[in-house]
Amino acid sequence: MDVDLCLVFDVDERWSVEQFNQTLDFLANLTDLFTIGPDATRVAVVGPDPILTAFTLNSHTDAESVIDAIKSIPLTYVQNKTKVYPDFRRQCFRTATGARHGFKNLAVLLLPSSTGGTKHLQFVQDSTDVDVAVVAVGTLDPRAHSASNSPQFTDALRKTSSATENFAFETVSHVDLNRPSTLENIKEKMCASVQGEF
């Protein structure tokens, strides 16, 4: 199936280096589920802070270079309270950065906190001019905010599900992020969102 993939993640300042590395492993493992190539799936990454695009769809053309680029992303975050959450749909899926006609757009959002999660979901609701299937993954950890444990996030999740046809949500702990069963479950949600197999 012709799918282009945008991985969007945010970093909570309470995260440990171990949690950050688990997150990068998760992104790399998701990438490994696809056939990566110039005429197959291409990958973009937005993060570790929402104002940063680590690389675009047209930055890398093979799986090895994509995974190397993911594993090389440094741990950083904006320390003030006024983070800017850009529209990842336009940020990832623009012709200038490698979006292609005939390819389905799939975004996987890794949401570390109720604040970041809510903001990202609001952009999913508000941006309808670019057709994107979205799978959101809320990470749970006692040392970090729970992405699915606040009324604001729950409300944003409900509104996003209502407003976005191709949307799925999964909650998982950092410890379980890279278990084969977790990855298979996320893959099933991704396939269902783009209505096909890859």
Secondary structure as UniProt FT lines:
FT   STRAND          3..9
FT   TURN            13..14
FT   HELIX           17..31
FT   TURN            32..33
FT   TURN            38..39
FT   STRAND          43..46
FT   TURN            50..51
FT   STRAND          53..55
FT   TURN            57..58
FT   HELIX           63..71
FT   HELIX           88..92
FT   HELIX           95..97
FT   TURN            101..102
FT   STRAND          104..111
FT   HELIX           114..126
FT   STRAND          132..140
FT   TURN            142..143
FT   TURN            147..148
FT   HELIX           151..163
FT   STRAND          167..173
FT   TURN            174..178
FT   HELIX           180..194
//
